[in-house]
Amino acid sequence: MADDIAKLIEQLGGKDAAGRAAAAESLARLETAGSQAAVALARAAADDDESARDWVMAALEGVGPPPADSAAELAELLGDLRPDVAYWAATLLGRLKADAAGTVPALAAALKATAGTTVQERAAWALGQIGPAANGAKAALEQAAAAKDQPRLARLAAEALKIIAPPGK
């Protein structure tokens, strides 16, 4: 199975749009068994081809948590200028929960960035998923929680703060 997934990952990065779509579809059908492809899928989230992009999204929705050793690569993708890539990187880091604790500084930076509200919202959510180990992002979350012009971001940041540093602790 690992060889098959490696071939699909290679195909996902190829030049042929139909091949990329077919690879993403195959990965989507693997569901959580395709978690080894999570980083490649996140990179492909901004594919120019609509069919490939749709299958990439379907695969990302079903892949579950990525391997813990992919956290650093996903943290790098948080800075990608393509919002879909950064969004999925944050989502996958959140799925890692406490295993993504080492990425807290990168998530906090994404939370403060103005690249896109959806990425900021997903970074806040991911920090909450990491839990108390994300305490280093408390100041960034407090700032986001005060964002009156972004009510969803403010709510997600406030929810994350309750998990990371519950009142009275």
Backbone as CSV, one residue per row, in Angstrom:
resi,resn,N_x,N_y,N_z,CA_x,CA_y,CA_z,C_x,C_y,C_z
1,MET,0.834,-1.200,0.000,0.000,0.000,0.000,0.871,1.254,0.000
2,ALA,1.981,1.259,0.754,2.847,2.438,0.815,3.408,2.778,-0.554
3,ASP,3.747,1.745,-1.339,4.247,1.994,-2.698,3.171,2.624,-3.568
4,ASP,1.939,2.147,-3.413,0.825,2.705,-4.184,0.610,4.175,-3.829
5,ILE,0.677,4.478,-2.541,0.479,5.860,-2.103,1.620,6.733,-2.607
6,ALA,2.839,6.226,-2.586,3.976,6.992,-3.113,3.782,7.297,-4.592
7,LYS,3.263,6.353,-5.344,2.993,6.576,-6.780,1.895,7.625,-6.960
8,LEU,0.882,7.558,-6.132,-0.202,8.537,-6.221,0.297,9.940,-5.873
9,ILE,1.173,10.029,-4.888,1.750,11.323,-4.512,2.555,11.885,-5.683
10,GLU,3.331,11.039,-6.319,4.110,11.475,-7.480,3.187,11.957,-8.602
11,GLN,2.133,11.200,-8.850,1.164,11.558,-9.893,0.441,12.863,-9.539
12,LEU,0.194,13.067,-8.266,-0.481,14.277,-7.800,0.326,15.529,-8.127
13,GLY,1.636,15.403,-8.177,2.500,16.530,-8.500,2.873,16.618,-9.968
14,GLY,2.269,15.789,-10.800,2.607,15.752,-12.222,2.026,16.901,-13.032
15,LYS,2.387,16.924,-14.292,1.942,17.997,-15.193,0.566,17.735,-15.801
16,ASP,0.141,16.488,-15.855,-1.121,16.118,-16.478,-2.292,16.324,-15.510
17,ALA,-3.190,17.243,-15.865,-4.322,17.565,-14.983,-5.209,16.354,-14.741
18,ALA,-5.470,15.568,-15.785,-6.315,14.380,-15.617,-5.632,13.370,-14.692
19,GLY,-4.334,13.260,-14.787,-3.580,12.366,-13.907,-3.614,12.832,-12.466
20,ARG,-3.500,14.148,-12.272,-3.577,14.697,-10.914,-4.958,14.444,-10.320
21,ALA,-5.992,14.647,-11.133,-7.358,14.410,-10.658,-7.557,12.938,-10.307
22,ALA,-7.042,12.037,-11.151,-7.185,10.602,-10.891,-6.449,10.209,-9.612
23,ALA,-5.262,10.758,-9.408,-4.507,10.463,-8.185,-5.252,10.962,-6.954
24,ALA,-5.767,12.174,-7.028,-6.510,12.735,-5.896,-7.776,11.925,-5.624
25,GLU,-8.442,11.488,-6.696,-9.637,10.657,-6.518,-9.275,9.344,-5.816
26,SER,-8.188,8.718,-6.251,-7.752,7.469,-5.611,-7.434,7.694,-4.133
27,LEU,-6.776,8.801,-3.833,-6.456,9.115,-2.437,-7.732,9.389,-1.635
28,ALA,-8.701,10.044,-2.262,-9.968,10.313,-1.581,-10.674,9.002,-1.233
29,ARG,-10.593,8.047,-2.117,-11.252,6.760,-1.880,-10.545,5.931,-0.798
30,LEU,-9.277,6.243,-0.533,-8.546,5.550,0.530,-8.930,6.044,1.919
31,GLU,-9.531,7.217,1.975,-9.912,7.866,3.231,-8.716,7.928,4.174
32,THR,-8.850,7.476,5.411,-7.770,7.642,6.387,-6.516,6.856,6.025
33,ALA,-6.639,5.827,5.205,-5.460,5.067,4.777,-4.536,5.934,3.924
34,GLY,-5.044,7.031,3.393,-4.238,7.929,2.581,-3.567,9.032,3.370
35,SER,-3.544,8.910,4.692,-2.985,9.990,5.516,-1.513,10.275,5.201
36,GLN,-0.790,9.295,4.664,0.611,9.502,4.302,0.754,10.566,3.217
37,ALA,-0.321,10.821,2.498,-0.300,11.798,1.402,-0.771,13.178,1.843
38,ALA,-0.979,13.379,3.127,-1.584,14.623,3.613,-0.817,15.871,3.188
39,VAL,0.498,15.867,3.300,1.287,17.048,2.941,1.175,17.316,1.443
40,ALA,1.288,16.268,0.637,1.166,16.430,-0.815,-0.221,16.941,-1.187
41,LEU,-1.220,16.451,-0.503,-2.588,16.917,-0.763,-2.736,18.391,-0.388
42,ALA,-2.170,18.777,0.738,-2.249,20.194,1.137,-1.581,21.069,0.087
43,ARG,-0.432,20.636,-0.419,0.253,21.398,-1.472,-0.610,21.504,-2.733
44,ALA,-1.373,20.448,-3.010,-2.192,20.399,-4.221,-3.541,21.089,-4.054
45,ALA,-3.806,21.624,-2.887,-5.116,22.232,-2.617,-5.415,23.432,-3.508
46,ALA,-4.404,24.005,-4.103,-4.603,25.166,-4.982,-4.388,24.787,-6.446
47,ASP,-4.615,23.529,-6.778,-4.425,23.066,-8.155,-5.225,23.944,-9.119
48,ASP,-4.639,24.237,-10.269,-5.302,25.066,-11.286,-6.483,24.359,-11.935
49,ASP,-6.456,23.034,-11.928,-7.523,22.260,-12.562,-8.662,22.036,-11.562
50,GLU,-9.859,22.414,-11.956,-11.009,22.330,-11.043,-11.301,20.902,-10.599
51,SER,-11.244,19.950,-11.523,-11.529,18.563,-11.171,-10.488,18.029,-10.182
52,ALA,-9.226,18.294,-10.457,-8.171,17.851,-9.540,-8.363,18.498,-8.176
53,ARG,-8.639,19.798,-8.170,-8.826,20.529,-6.905,-10.006,19.955,-6.122
54,ASP,-11.101,19.641,-6.811,-12.264,19.073,-6.125,-11.927,17.731,-5.475
55,TRP,-11.172,16.887,-6.186,-10.790,15.592,-5.625,-9.786,15.755,-4.499
56,VAL,-8.903,16.734,-4.629,-7.949,17.010,-3.542,-8.722,17.393,-2.280
57,MET,-9.727,18.255,-2.430,-10.534,18.669,-1.272,-11.247,17.467,-0.658
58,ALA,-11.794,16.607,-1.507,-12.479,15.411,-1.004,-11.498,14.527,-0.234
59,ALA,-10.301,14.372,-0.759,-9.295,13.555,-0.077,-8.902,14.181,1.259
60,LEU,-8.698,15.492,1.269,-8.309,16.178,2.505,-9.397,16.082,3.567
61,GLU,-10.639,16.118,3.151,-11.729,16.022,4.117,-11.775,14.657,4.787
62,GLY,-11.338,13.600,4.083,-11.445,12.263,4.636,-10.157,11.671,5.158
63,VAL,-9.044,12.359,4.977,-7.750,11.763,5.284,-7.474,11.618,6.784
64,GLY,-8.111,12.384,7.613,-7.862,12.295,9.051,-6.527,12.915,9.421
65,PRO,-6.003,12.583,10.593,-4.733,13.164,11.020,-3.574,12.677,10.153
66,PRO,-2.676,13.572,9.810,-1.489,13.171,9.053,-0.482,12.506,9.992
67,PRO,0.580,11.938,9.456,1.625,11.400,10.335,2.234,12.528,11.179
68,ALA,2.540,12.237,12.422,3.080,13.266,13.323,4.375,13.864,12.800
69,ASP,5.156,13.090,12.065,6.427,13.609,11.569,6.266,14.581,10.391
70,SER,5.036,14.833,9.984,4.787,15.793,8.904,4.494,17.203,9.431
71,ALA,4.485,17.367,10.753,4.103,18.659,11.346,4.994,19.808,10.871
72,ALA,6.288,19.601,10.804,7.196,20.687,10.394,6.933,21.105,8.942
73,GLU,6.708,20.137,8.065,6.400,20.468,6.666,5.084,21.234,6.564
74,LEU,4.111,20.816,7.334,2.821,21.501,7.326,2.963,22.920,7.870
75,ALA,3.793,23.093,8.893,4.019,24.432,9.453,4.614,25.355,8.395
76,GLU,5.498,24.845,7.558,6.053,25.653,6.471,4.975,26.085,5.492
77,LEU,4.016,25.206,5.248,2.940,25.515,4.299,1.994,26.599,4.825
78,LEU,2.029,26.859,6.125,1.185,27.927,6.679,1.519,29.274,6.057
79,GLY,2.740,29.443,5.615,3.167,30.700,5.005,2.934,30.764,3.509
80,ASP,2.341,29.731,2.944,2.079,29.722,1.507,1.101,30.851,1.166
81,LEU,1.360,31.536,0.086,0.517,32.664,-0.308,-0.818,32.235,-0.904
82,ARG,-0.952,30.961,-1.187,-2.232,30.447,-1.698,-3.089,30.045,-0.496
83,PRO,-4.179,30.766,-0.251,-4.978,30.530,0.963,-5.435,29.089,1.157
84,ASP,-5.772,28.381,0.085,-6.231,27.000,0.249,-5.127,26.114,0.825
85,VAL,-3.903,26.338,0.404,-2.774,25.542,0.906,-2.569,25.821,2.395
86,ALA,-2.521,27.093,2.766,-2.316,27.463,4.169,-3.484,26.986,5.038
87,TYR,-4.705,27.104,4.535,-5.893,26.647,5.261,-5.790,25.153,5.587
88,TRP,-5.444,24.360,4.574,-5.375,22.919,4.803,-4.188,22.546,5.672
89,ALA,-3.106,23.296,5.588,-1.972,23.040,6.480,-2.407,23.235,7.932
90,ALA,-3.123,24.318,8.203,-3.617,24.576,9.563,-4.608,23.491,9.997
91,THR,-5.467,23.083,9.086,-6.450,22.043,9.399,-5.753,20.745,9.786
92,LEU,-4.768,20.361,8.998,-4.054,19.114,9.274,-3.273,19.199,10.579
93,LEU,-2.708,20.365,10.867,-2.016,20.541,12.149,-3.000,20.416,13.306
94,GLY,-4.177,20.977,13.159,-5.196,20.842,14.199,-5.598,19.397,14.418
95,ARG,-5.640,18.625,13.343,-5.982,17.206,13.471,-4.910,16.425,14.222
96,LEU,-3.693,16.946,14.234,-2.612,16.290,14.977,-2.727,16.508,16.481
97,LYS,-3.532,17.485,16.865,-3.723,17.833,18.273,-2.374,18.110,18.948
98,ALA,-2.106,17.535,20.113,-0.886,17.845,20.865,0.390,17.454,20.120
99,ASP,0.298,16.553,19.152,1.479,16.188,18.359,1.980,17.352,17.511
100,ALA,1.183,18.401,17.378,1.579,19.582,16.607,2.077,20.705,17.514
101,ALA,2.368,20.407,18.760,2.784,21.445,19.711,3.996,22.233,19.229
102,GLY,4.886,21.604,18.522,6.075,22.290,18.025,5.786,23.322,16.951
103,THR,4.571,23.322,16.444,4.200,24.264,15.380,3.440,25.484,15.906
104,VAL,3.319,25.582,17.210,2.564,26.697,17.800,3.066,28.063,17.314
105,PRO,4.388,28.323,17.271,4.837,29.632,16.777,4.382,29.908,15.339
106,ALA,4.414,28.897,14.478,3.982,29.090,13.093,2.474,29.336,13.019
107,LEU,1.708,28.638,13.833,0.258,28.861,13.863,-0.061,30.251,14.412
108,ALA,0.668,30.677,15.434,0.454,32.022,15.982,0.773,33.076,14.936
109,ALA,1.825,32.858,14.157,2.170,33.801,13.083,1.076,33.830,12.022
110,ALA,0.526,32.661,11.688,-0.569,32.606,10.709,-1.807,33.310,11.249
111,LEU,-2.010,33.209,12.537,-3.152,33.872,13.173,-3.037,35.389,13.067
112,LYS,-1.824,35.901,13.144,-1.599,37.349,13.078,-1.495,37.860,11.644
113,ALA,-1.226,36.972,10.699,-1.041,37.385,9.306,-2.352,37.912,8.727
114,THR,-2.239,38.734,7.746,-3.438,39.294,7.120,-3.682,38.664,5.754
115,ALA,-3.080,37.499,5.505,-3.194,36.842,4.203,-4.621,36.400,3.899
116,GLY,-5.386,36.098,4.908,-6.753,35.662,4.673,-7.445,35.272,5.956
117,THR,-8.655,35.712,6.103,-9.419,35.438,7.314,-9.624,33.949,7.526
118,THR,-9.867,33.191,6.447,-10.119,31.762,6.635,-8.884,31.060,7.204
119,VAL,-7.701,31.496,6.805,-6.475,30.912,7.343,-6.320,31.291,8.813
120,GLN,-6.605,32.548,9.144,-6.535,32.983,10.537,-7.520,32.186,11.397
121,GLU,-8.727,32.010,10.891,-9.733,31.254,11.636,-9.290,29.813,11.856
122,ARG,-8.723,29.222,10.822,-8.293,27.830,10.939,-7.102,27.711,11.879
123,ALA,-6.220,28.705,11.887,-5.084,28.704,12.814,-5.586,28.783,14.254
124,ALA,-6.575,29.618,14.510,-7.148,29.718,15.859,-7.761,28.380,16.276
125,TRP,-8.502,27.773,15.369,-9.103,26.465,15.644,-8.011,25.440,15.963
126,ALA,-6.956,25.409,15.130,-5.876,24.439,15.311,-5.196,24.618,16.669
127,LEU,-4.975,25.853,17.070,-4.363,26.110,18.373,-5.233,25.555,19.497
128,GLY,-6.526,25.706,19.366,-7.437,25.126,20.353,-7.363,23.605,20.364
129,GLN,-7.204,23.005,19.198,-7.089,21.549,19.108,-5.805,21.052,19.771
130,ILE,-4.740,21.836,19.672,-3.464,21.465,20.302,-3.607,21.480,21.816
131,GLY,-4.433,22.386,22.317,-4.717,22.422,23.750,-3.685,23.196,24.551
132,PRO,-3.516,22.852,25.825,-2.623,23.601,26.715,-1.197,23.770,26.183
133,ALA,-0.748,22.871,25.342,0.600,22.985,24.775,0.723,24.201,23.843
134,ALA,-0.395,24.815,23.515,-0.395,26.002,22.651,-0.395,27.292,23.458
135,ASN,-0.060,27.224,24.726,-0.073,28.399,25.593,0.810,29.531,25.066
136,GLY,1.835,29.191,24.312,2.722,30.211,23.749,2.033,31.125,22.756
137,ALA,0.857,30.747,22.307,0.094,31.559,21.358,-0.994,32.378,22.049
138,LYS,-0.968,32.400,23.368,-2.033,33.071,24.125,-2.194,34.540,23.726
139,ALA,-1.104,35.281,23.590,-1.193,36.704,23.241,-1.806,36.888,21.854
140,ALA,-1.403,36.058,20.906,-1.959,36.161,19.553,-3.447,35.822,19.558
141,LEU,-3.828,34.835,20.350,-5.243,34.469,20.450,-6.054,35.573,21.123
142,GLU,-5.492,36.186,22.156,-6.193,37.286,22.830,-6.425,38.448,21.866
143,GLN,-5.428,38.743,21.053,-5.569,39.805,20.060,-6.663,39.446,19.047
144,ALA,-6.662,38.200,18.587,-7.678,37.762,17.634,-9.067,37.744,18.271
145,ALA,-9.143,37.396,19.532,-10.431,37.357,20.225,-11.049,38.752,20.348
146,ALA,-10.216,39.769,20.259,-10.703,41.154,20.355,-11.045,41.745,18.994
147,ALA,-10.961,40.968,17.937,-11.218,41.464,16.572,-12.715,41.670,16.356
148,LYS,-13.164,42.866,16.595,-14.595,43.179,16.479,-15.093,43.093,15.033
149,ASP,-14.203,43.347,14.074,-14.605,43.327,12.675,-14.559,41.919,12.070
150,GLN,-14.149,40.928,12.856,-14.096,39.542,12.407,-14.718,38.648,13.485
151,PRO,-16.041,38.635,13.568,-16.699,37.931,14.672,-16.415,36.424,14.718
152,ARG,-16.302,35.779,13.576,-16.021,34.330,13.593,-14.611,34.073,14.119
153,LEU,-13.650,34.854,13.669,-12.288,34.723,14.163,-12.250,34.975,15.666
154,ALA,-12.931,36.007,16.103,-12.960,36.335,17.527,-13.548,35.185,18.340
155,ARG,-14.613,34.570,17.844,-15.243,33.453,18.551,-14.311,32.242,18.616
156,LEU,-13.686,31.906,17.479,-12.773,30.763,17.454,-11.570,30.987,18.373
157,ALA,-11.046,32.198,18.378,-9.910,32.517,19.248,-10.324,32.430,20.719
158,ALA,-11.504,32.938,21.039,-11.992,32.872,22.424,-12.195,31.418,22.858
159,GLU,-12.727,30.591,21.956,-12.912,29.172,22.272,-11.565,28.496,22.508
160,ALA,-10.581,28.828,21.675,-9.248,28.245,21.839,-8.641,28.670,23.172
161,LEU,-8.827,29.932,23.536,-8.292,30.426,24.812,-8.887,29.674,25.999
162,LYS,-10.168,29.345,25.923,-10.812,28.597,27.016,-10.197,27.216,27.185
163,ILE,-9.749,26.645,26.082,-9.134,25.318,26.133,-7.683,25.405,26.592
164,ILE,-6.966,26.394,26.055,-5.542,26.541,26.322,-5.271,27.049,27.742
165,ALA,-6.023,28.047,28.131,-5.829,28.663,29.455,-7.204,28.925,30.055
166,PRO,-7.830,27.878,30.602,-9.167,28.053,31.168,-9.192,29.148,32.234
167,PRO,-10.307,29.887,32.320,-10.421,30.944,33.341,-10.166,30.351,34.735
168,GLY,-9.447,31.111,35.538,-9.161,30.686,36.895,-7.912,29.831,37.023
169,LYS,-7.233,29.619,35.905,-5.989,28.818,35.971,-4.809,29.650,35.578
